[in-house]
Amino acid sequence: MSSSPFPDYPDQCGWTALLPPRTPKPPATGEITAKYAVVGAGYTGVAAARRLAELDPSAEIIVLEATTAGEGSAARNSGFVSPRDIPASTSAADLQHAAALNRFGEEGFDWLLALTARHGIDCDLQRTGRIKGAASEAGAAVVEGLRAGAAELGVPHEFLDTAAMEQRMGSRYYRCGLYTEEGYLLQPAALIQGLADALPSNVRLHENSPVQSLRKEGKWCLRTPDARIRADCVVMATNAAVKHFGYLRDRLVTIYTYAAITEAMSPDDAAHLGAMPNWGLLPAHRLGTTVRRVGADRLMVRSLYAYEKGIPPDQVRSALLGCFRRRYPALAHVGLEFIWGGTTALTMNGAPFWGPIDDGLYTSAGCNGAGIVKGTVLGKRLADLIAGQDSADEVRAAYGSANWVAPEPFRSIGFKVVSAVQRRKAGLEA
Ligand SMILES: Cc1cc2nc3c(=O)[nH]c(=O)nc-3n(C[C@H](O)[C@H](O)[C@H](O)COP(=O)(O)OP(=O)(O)OC[C@H]3O[C@@H](n4cnc5c(N)ncnc54)[C@H](O)[C@@H]3O)c2cc1C
């Protein structure tokens, strides 16, 4: 991906490749005037546009997407969603914080559920539960801590030893894991395409319409290769790419991460994927490898992190193949059919930036690696704020607000040091 104001994805996302081809909406052309312009058709953008349309049904709303719905990170992710998270501890502060976040999580998740039902969006959403897996001693300690927390909080869970892990997911790689019932898997490209195609009639989506410049000339003026759009109010739903327009450079860091889906396996090979028909594993360390089953006969792995610029494709391929083969040595002959990268936006304190960034210009950015539900609810609440239904205090009390990150070169140096330490700590979880 380049450092231009819009992303350019050199590889096709595997989730999109597995779907039937979709015809993108036509690019923006000519002179366009709208009350609202939303830049980016990921979860944040489609939620903000939908909610603005609900609250202001007579307004014209334009959504401008640089690529297509199904090529951005909204499709490139691993498809793990959950309305609720387990509190970090049983302290009153952690319980209160988790309860506040979970109220938003439930709101976003319920909205997605209602939309998928109303519009018949088949994104293979399944309640699979979730396994936190540990391959190392340090990881096992994390799992043990989670087990104690879940027991204390009365969260239904099951501790899995190596044999139980192998029985469920077919791999002897893990020392142990913690299974919790809360957790869903979905096909992310199917979800974002479905949401984009079901936008209300007063929302006009233009794909392949990268916004190249943004200026205030009375109204906001946005330029794409073939159009000039004038809008009273703009929502930058571009996640970290908002930095290219001069905003939040001291708050957001762009992180590249990578995923692959194997080729379809024969029934004999697929028998190595365990007894559970559908499962997803998150690593015990945050720089570890995510693994999930995809349908009956494929597997997805997600791993690797890079700061502000991508990793060469041959390195990505060999690293992801290594992740897969270490976990499934009996499947060493199975190849990776799709390999792709995507970006997420990290903030120093893990909180998003949400709200106005200029006069009539708003953003919600800084997903910190998990934004299907969070992007949806924060996009929806941003539209509420724009339409005068102010819930800013409630949002900020739950999520906090992205704090300052050191400028370059300190930022790169800091990131390199922290990630080297964390990579060492991640060890076998990677
Ligand atoms: C490999 C990977 C795995 C992940 N796994 C998970 C997971 O399992 N669960 C989860 O919840 N999250 C996961 N995430 C994170 C999740 O994908 C993001 O949090 C989510 O996509 C953020 O949504 P968003 O709408 O805020 O931003 P994005 O989805 O990034 O959408 C922003 C959109 O803006 C567009 N854009 C950018 N610049 C311009 C411009 N100049 N003009 C027009 N359009 C522009 C982009 O093309 C993009 O479509 C993962 C991410 C990656 C990369």
The ligand as an SDF file (V2000), in Angstrom:
LIG
                    3D

 53 58  0  0  0  0  0  0  0  0999 V2000
   -6.0140   -8.8560    8.9450 C   0  0  0  0  0  0  0  0  0  0  0  0
   -6.9910   -8.1650    9.8730 C   0  0  0  0  0  0  0  0  0  0  0  0
   -7.7130   -8.9140   10.7950 C   0  0  0  0  0  0  0  0  0  0  0  0
   -8.6700   -8.2900   11.6230 C   0  0  0  0  0  0  0  0  0  0  0  0
   -9.4950   -9.0570   12.4020 N   0  0  0  0  0  0  0  0  0  0  0  0
  -10.5560   -8.4930   13.0370 C   0  0  0  0  0  0  0  0  0  0  0  0
  -11.5390   -9.2980   13.6720 C   0  0  0  0  0  0  0  0  0  0  0  0
  -11.4660  -10.5230   13.6740 O   0  0  0  0  0  0  0  0  0  0  0  0
  -12.5920   -8.6600   14.2900 N   0  0  0  0  0  0  0  0  0  0  0  0
  -12.7200   -7.2880   14.2790 C   0  0  0  0  0  0  0  0  0  0  0  0
  -13.6860   -6.7620   14.8560 O   0  0  0  0  0  0  0  0  0  0  0  0
  -11.8120   -6.5070   13.6420 N   0  0  0  0  0  0  0  0  0  0  0  0
  -10.7450   -7.0670   13.0130 C   0  0  0  0  0  0  0  0  0  0  0  0
   -9.8690   -6.2920   12.3240 N   0  0  0  0  0  0  0  0  0  0  0  0
  -10.0240   -4.8220   12.3640 C   0  0  0  0  0  0  0  0  0  0  0  0
  -11.1880   -4.3710   11.4570 C   0  0  0  0  0  0  0  0  0  0  0  0
  -11.0150   -4.8040   10.1400 O   0  0  0  0  0  0  0  0  0  0  0  0
  -11.2420   -2.8550   11.4950 C   0  0  0  0  0  0  0  0  0  0  0  0
  -11.3190   -2.4690   12.8520 O   0  0  0  0  0  0  0  0  0  0  0  0
  -12.4450   -2.3020   10.7670 C   0  0  0  0  0  0  0  0  0  0  0  0
  -12.3940   -2.6360    9.4030 O   0  0  0  0  0  0  0  0  0  0  0  0
  -12.4740   -0.7860   10.9550 C   0  0  0  0  0  0  0  0  0  0  0  0
  -13.6000   -0.2920   10.2810 O   0  0  0  0  0  0  0  0  0  0  0  0
  -13.6080    1.1830    9.7350 P   0  0  0  0  0  0  0  0  0  0  0  0
  -14.8300    1.3580    8.9460 O   0  0  0  0  0  0  0  0  0  0  0  0
  -13.3820    2.1330   10.8670 O   0  0  0  0  0  0  0  0  0  0  0  0
  -12.3050    1.2950    8.8220 O   0  0  0  0  0  0  0  0  0  0  0  0
  -11.9780    0.4770    7.5020 P   0  0  0  0  0  0  0  0  0  0  0  0
  -12.6490   -0.8280    7.4870 O   0  0  0  0  0  0  0  0  0  0  0  0
  -10.4910    0.5290    7.3360 O   0  0  0  0  0  0  0  0  0  0  0  0
  -12.6710    1.3550    6.3790 O   0  0  0  0  0  0  0  0  0  0  0  0
  -12.1200    2.5590    5.9300 C   0  0  0  0  0  0  0  0  0  0  0  0
  -12.4410    2.6700    4.4530 C   0  0  0  0  0  0  0  0  0  0  0  0
  -12.0190    3.9540    4.0200 O   0  0  0  0  0  0  0  0  0  0  0  0
  -11.5430    3.8160    2.7150 C   0  0  0  0  0  0  0  0  0  0  0  0
  -10.6800    4.9760    2.4450 N   0  0  0  0  0  0  0  0  0  0  0  0
   -9.4920    5.2800    3.0070 C   0  0  0  0  0  0  0  0  0  0  0  0
   -9.0150    6.4300    2.4730 N   0  0  0  0  0  0  0  0  0  0  0  0
   -9.9300    6.8640    1.5890 C   0  0  0  0  0  0  0  0  0  0  0  0
  -10.0110    7.9940    0.7250 C   0  0  0  0  0  0  0  0  0  0  0  0
   -9.0330    8.9090    0.6550 N   0  0  0  0  0  0  0  0  0  0  0  0
  -11.1110    8.1260   -0.0720 N   0  0  0  0  0  0  0  0  0  0  0  0
  -12.1230    7.2230   -0.0090 C   0  0  0  0  0  0  0  0  0  0  0  0
  -12.0890    6.1180    0.7890 N   0  0  0  0  0  0  0  0  0  0  0  0
  -11.0100    5.9550    1.5650 C   0  0  0  0  0  0  0  0  0  0  0  0
  -10.7900    2.5000    2.7140 C   0  0  0  0  0  0  0  0  0  0  0  0
  -10.6350    1.9660    1.4180 O   0  0  0  0  0  0  0  0  0  0  0  0
  -11.7040    1.6560    3.6020 C   0  0  0  0  0  0  0  0  0  0  0  0
  -12.6340    0.9150    2.8550 O   0  0  0  0  0  0  0  0  0  0  0  0
   -8.8510   -6.8710   11.5450 C   0  0  0  0  0  0  0  0  0  0  0  0
   -8.0940   -6.1160   10.6380 C   0  0  0  0  0  0  0  0  0  0  0  0
   -7.1770   -6.7440    9.8070 C   0  0  0  0  0  0  0  0  0  0  0  0
   -6.3980   -5.9110    8.8340 C   0  0  0  0  0  0  0  0  0  0  0  0
  1  2  1  0
  2  3  1  0
  2 52  2  0
  3  4  2  0
  4  5  1  0
  4 50  1  0
  5  6  2  0
  6  7  1  0
  6 13  1  0
  7  8  2  0
  7  9  1  0
  9 10  1  0
 10 11  2  0
 10 12  1  0
 12 13  2  0
 13 14  1  0
 14 15  1  0
 14 50  1  0
 15 16  1  0
 16 17  1  0
 16 18  1  0
 18 19  1  0
 18 20  1  0
 20 21  1  0
 20 22  1  0
 22 23  1  0
 23 24  1  0
 24 25  2  0
 24 26  1  0
 24 27  1  0
 27 28  1  0
 28 29  2  0
 28 30  1  0
 28 31  1  0
 31 32  1  0
 32 33  1  0
 33 34  1  0
 33 48  1  0
 34 35  1  0
 35 36  1  0
 35 46  1  0
 36 37  1  0
 36 45  1  0
 37 38  2  0
 38 39  1  0
 39 40  1  0
 39 45  2  0
 40 41  1  0
 40 42  2  0
 42 43  1  0
 43 44  2  0
 44 45  1  0
 46 47  1  0
 46 48  1  0
 48 49  1  0
 50 51  2  0
 51 52  1  0
 52 53  1  0
M  END
$$$$
